[in-house]
Every structure is written in structure tokens, then in C-alpha cells.
């Protein structure tokens, strides 16, 4: 279902009230309340700078997922670092998956059947989260767009950083708020409610005495391990440390 543009919707409602108020005035009846309501809607629609995307998401139910996810992140942040590390279990469950071996050169790649989606497109359609990073002010800003899970058990997420030597640092990302669903190939939006998380490296991870050698750092976003179960990887990423001087 396509969400209408909130600014156009509010403006249309305001014009409707103003038109009805003008009709009442022409007809000789009191229209002060109707004209006031119309003016307020027009003010919101045409003048006041509002984050309309977030407003639209709240109007369509994202606020419920945001409150639940915030509570889960706050609970996770209250745990001691060693407990978080145990819940994430990075050495076993959050290691990035190994790359599949390439097919023999003599065997040409099989073409998908006519009408069947490509593996890349199918992955974009079903992937539960998308990770990215950006260098800023000598730090790395890690971001995750995640589809809101259907159950509370998968709400809390952690971000694990694998250092070049193999050791892990685990941080609790900050929930920025709701976000628009990603678009597949720039056109088709994914359904459902989506959440935006952010973590700053090294601020959210390393202490003053942690050694951060130069090299490639692997980023793994995942849910916590349930009792008797495993953590679930949502998305992976990587970055170079330290940040180049020109970034």
C-alpha cells in the first residue's frame, strides 16, 4: 500500500476547511472555527518545516516498533560488557560466512530460468537489514537499516567488531528512530516497518586501554543468542582503521 505524501494531504485538508469556511461566511453563518482549523492545516502543510517522513511513519504505526526497540536497546546497554560478549558469542555465531568456492572455469554460469528473479534481486527482496559505514572526524559511523522483527525476542541487537588479530569488541548501537524502507534497484520499496541504528567506532566499543591495531575491521550486526540457541547475523560490513587523514 502506497503511503500518500503527508504535506500534500495536510494542505488538501486545510484548503477543504478554508473552502467550507468561505461557503459558510458567504451563506451568512459563523465560520470562525472552520476557518481557523483550515489556517492551522495550511500552516503545517506549507510553512512549518517538519520531518514529514518521520511523521508519516509515526502515523502509519512505526512508533510502536520504535518504543519497543528503544526499551530493548536500553536493557542491553545496562548489561556488563562481559555479559554482552557472552550473549553475542562472536567467535562462533557472528563470524562472517565464508565465501563459496568459485565454479570451475570450464563450466559457464547457469542462467536463471526465464521469468525467475536474479539471485542478487532475490537477496535484496528478502534481506532483513542493510549495513553501511562512513568516516567522519577521525571516527567510523556505522549504520544499520533493519526491518522491524515480528517478535520481541529479536528486538535487541548488538554490533560486534572483529579486530585484525581476531579479538572482538561488542557495542550497543543507538536506535536513531524509524526510517523509510529501502528501495529495490531504486524503484520498488520494501514493505513493513524499518528501523535505523547507529554506532560510532571506537566510542561505542573500545575502552581507553584497548589496543586498536591498523588494518581491516569486520563489522557484524546481529541479534542476541537465546537460551540454548545462537545469535542471528543481520548484516556484515568492514572498514579500514585508522581513518585516513583526508577523511
PLY file of the C-alpha trace (Angstrom):
ply
format ascii 1.0
element vertex 247
property float x
property float y
property float z
element edge 246
property int vertex1
property int vertex2
end_header
0.00 0.00 0.00
1.43 3.36 -1.04
1.60 6.00 1.73
0.29 9.37 0.48
2.52 12.43 0.70
1.77 13.91 4.16
2.45 17.51 3.16
0.04 17.34 0.21
-2.54 15.57 2.36
-2.39 18.20 5.12
-2.50 21.02 2.57
-5.54 19.49 0.86
-7.35 19.16 4.19
-6.52 22.80 5.02
-7.85 24.01 1.67
-11.00 21.97 2.21
-11.64 23.61 5.58
-10.96 27.08 4.16
-13.31 26.45 1.27
-16.04 25.21 3.58
-15.45 28.21 5.85
-15.74 30.60 2.91
-19.01 28.96 1.93
-20.37 29.35 5.47
-19.32 33.01 5.51
-21.00 33.62 2.15
-24.12 31.89 3.47
-24.19 34.24 6.46
-23.29 31.66 9.11
-20.46 31.71 11.64
-17.32 30.11 10.21
-14.59 31.31 12.59
-13.79 27.82 13.92
-13.73 26.23 10.45
-11.51 28.98 9.02
-9.12 28.69 11.99
-8.79 24.93 11.55
-8.14 25.40 7.83
-5.47 28.02 8.51
-3.73 25.72 11.00
-3.63 22.87 8.47
-2.25 25.17 5.79
0.41 26.42 8.21
1.56 22.86 8.83
1.33 21.96 5.16
3.02 24.97 3.58
5.03 26.89 6.19
6.23 24.83 9.15
9.40 22.78 8.36
8.54 19.30 9.63
10.29 15.96 9.21
7.41 14.63 7.15
8.96 11.23 6.57
9.15 10.51 10.30
5.69 11.97 10.82
4.27 9.72 8.12
6.00 6.70 9.64
4.55 7.52 13.06
1.09 7.99 11.59
1.32 4.58 9.97
2.32 2.71 13.13
6.12 2.84 13.34
6.05 4.50 16.77
5.08 1.19 18.40
8.13 -0.61 16.99
10.37 2.31 17.94
9.29 2.28 21.59
9.74 -1.48 21.87
13.14 -1.37 20.18
14.32 1.51 22.38
13.38 -0.42 25.50
15.28 -3.48 24.24
18.42 -1.42 23.48
18.31 0.26 26.89
18.09 -3.13 28.60
21.05 -4.39 26.59
23.09 -1.26 27.39
22.56 -1.90 31.09
24.34 -5.28 30.96
28.07 -5.58 31.83
30.38 -5.81 28.77
31.40 -9.39 29.54
27.74 -10.47 29.65
27.08 -8.80 26.29
30.06 -10.61 24.79
28.70 -13.92 26.05
25.25 -13.22 24.61
26.66 -12.30 21.22
29.13 -15.23 21.11
31.14 -13.64 18.30
33.76 -16.37 17.96
31.16 -18.97 16.97
27.99 -17.36 15.72
28.91 -13.92 14.42
31.90 -14.78 12.27
31.21 -13.61 8.72
30.23 -16.50 6.45
32.93 -17.97 4.29
32.87 -17.13 0.61
31.74 -20.05 -1.56
34.36 -21.61 -3.79
34.19 -20.32 -7.37
32.83 -22.64 -10.03
35.36 -24.27 -12.39
36.38 -22.05 -15.29
35.22 -24.63 -17.82
31.67 -24.59 -16.51
29.78 -21.47 -17.65
27.48 -19.92 -15.05
23.96 -21.20 -15.24
21.38 -18.68 -16.36
18.26 -18.29 -14.27
15.08 -19.57 -15.79
13.10 -17.06 -17.83
10.91 -15.01 -15.51
12.81 -16.05 -12.35
14.44 -13.21 -10.34
18.22 -12.99 -10.26
19.99 -14.13 -7.05
21.02 -10.53 -6.33
17.47 -9.20 -6.72
16.06 -12.04 -4.64
18.61 -11.29 -1.90
17.61 -7.62 -1.86
13.97 -8.59 -1.56
14.39 -10.81 1.49
17.44 -9.39 3.27
16.37 -8.29 6.79
18.96 -5.49 7.16
21.44 -3.32 5.27
24.74 -2.15 6.80
26.91 0.82 5.80
29.69 2.97 7.27
31.12 6.46 6.87
34.35 8.04 8.08
33.82 11.31 9.94
36.08 13.37 12.25
38.57 10.56 12.72
35.86 8.05 13.65
33.74 5.49 11.83
29.98 5.97 11.84
28.36 2.56 11.47
24.74 2.42 10.30
22.14 -0.29 10.00
18.70 -0.23 8.39
16.70 -3.10 9.76
13.20 -4.39 9.18
11.30 -4.43 12.48
11.10 -8.04 13.75
7.73 -9.67 14.48
8.75 -10.90 17.94
10.23 -9.18 20.99
12.91 -11.87 21.29
14.76 -10.46 18.27
14.40 -6.77 19.14
17.72 -6.13 20.93
20.71 -6.06 18.60
24.45 -5.68 19.17
27.29 -4.66 16.88
30.45 -6.76 17.06
33.78 -5.53 15.68
36.41 -8.11 14.78
39.91 -6.68 15.04
42.70 -7.75 12.64
44.11 -10.08 15.31
40.81 -11.91 15.72
39.59 -10.43 19.05
36.11 -8.96 19.26
34.69 -5.75 20.69
30.95 -5.60 21.29
28.97 -2.37 21.39
25.34 -1.38 21.86
24.12 0.67 18.89
21.84 3.65 19.36
18.37 3.48 17.89
18.01 6.64 15.79
14.35 6.08 15.00
12.08 4.86 12.22
13.24 5.07 8.64
11.76 4.60 5.21
12.02 1.14 3.66
14.88 0.64 1.19
14.03 0.64 -2.48
14.96 -2.29 -4.65
17.01 -1.09 -7.64
15.87 2.48 -6.96
12.20 1.79 -7.59
10.32 -0.80 -5.56
10.09 -0.11 -1.80
10.30 -2.98 0.65
7.27 -3.45 2.86
6.95 -3.34 6.63
8.34 -1.00 9.28
12.08 -0.27 9.22
14.38 0.97 11.99
17.65 2.93 11.80
20.55 2.13 14.18
23.90 3.84 14.57
27.16 3.08 16.39
30.35 5.15 16.49
33.72 3.38 16.42
35.68 3.39 18.65
33.48 5.38 21.10
30.76 2.72 21.45
33.22 -0.18 21.65
36.75 0.33 22.91
37.95 1.49 26.31
40.97 3.66 26.96
43.23 0.63 27.37
42.06 -1.29 24.27
44.61 -1.83 21.53
43.37 -0.89 18.05
45.97 -2.05 15.52
45.81 -0.74 11.96
44.10 -2.91 9.39
40.72 -4.13 8.22
37.98 -4.39 10.85
34.98 -6.63 10.22
31.57 -5.39 11.38
28.83 -7.86 12.30
25.34 -6.75 13.30
23.25 -9.41 15.00
20.57 -10.31 17.49
21.41 -11.84 20.86
21.72 -15.54 21.47
18.63 -17.05 23.08
18.99 -19.61 25.88
20.26 -22.78 24.26
20.33 -21.10 20.85
22.53 -18.97 18.66
22.85 -15.34 17.75
21.47 -14.42 14.35
23.54 -12.37 11.90
21.60 -9.49 10.34
24.28 -7.85 8.19
28.05 -7.56 7.81
30.39 -4.76 6.77
34.07 -3.74 7.05
36.23 -0.65 7.30
39.87 0.38 7.45
41.43 1.69 10.67
42.82 4.22 11.39
40.79 6.66 9.34
42.87 8.22 6.51
43.91 11.79 7.22
41.87 13.17 4.31
38.56 11.80 5.69
0 1
1 2
2 3
3 4
4 5
5 6
6 7
7 8
8 9
9 10
10 11
11 12
12 13
13 14
14 15
15 16
16 17
17 18
18 19
19 20
20 21
21 22
22 23
23 24
24 25
25 26
26 27
27 28
28 29
29 30
30 31
31 32
32 33
33 34
34 35
35 36
36 37
37 38
38 39
39 40
40 41
41 42
42 43
43 44
44 45
45 46
46 47
47 48
48 49
49 50
50 51
51 52
52 53
53 54
54 55
55 56
56 57
57 58
58 59
59 60
60 61
61 62
62 63
63 64
64 65
65 66
66 67
67 68
68 69
69 70
70 71
71 72
72 73
73 74
74 75
75 76
76 77
77 78
78 79
79 80
80 81
81 82
82 83
83 84
84 85
85 86
86 87
87 88
88 89
89 90
90 91
91 92
92 93
93 94
94 95
95 96
96 97
97 98
98 99
99 100
100 101
101 102
102 103
103 104
104 105
105 106
106 107
107 108
108 109
109 110
110 111
111 112
112 113
113 114
114 115
115 116
116 117
117 118
118 119
119 120
120 121
121 122
122 123
123 124
124 125
125 126
126 127
127 128
128 129
129 130
130 131
131 132
132 133
133 134
134 135
135 136
136 137
137 138
138 139
139 140
140 141
141 142
142 143
143 144
144 145
145 146
146 147
147 148
148 149
149 150
150 151
151 152
152 153
153 154
154 155
155 156
156 157
157 158
158 159
159 160
160 161
161 162
162 163
163 164
164 165
165 166
166 167
167 168
168 169
169 170
170 171
171 172
172 173
173 174
174 175
175 176
176 177
177 178
178 179
179 180
180 181
181 182
182 183
183 184
184 185
185 186
186 187
187 188
188 189
189 190
190 191
191 192
192 193
193 194
194 195
195 196
196 197
197 198
198 199
199 200
200 201
201 202
202 203
203 204
204 205
205 206
206 207
207 208
208 209
209 210
210 211
211 212
212 213
213 214
214 215
215 216
216 217
217 218
218 219
219 220
220 221
221 222
222 223
223 224
224 225
225 226
226 227
227 228
228 229
229 230
230 231
231 232
232 233
233 234
234 235
235 236
236 237
237 238
238 239
239 240
240 241
241 242
242 243
243 244
244 245
245 246
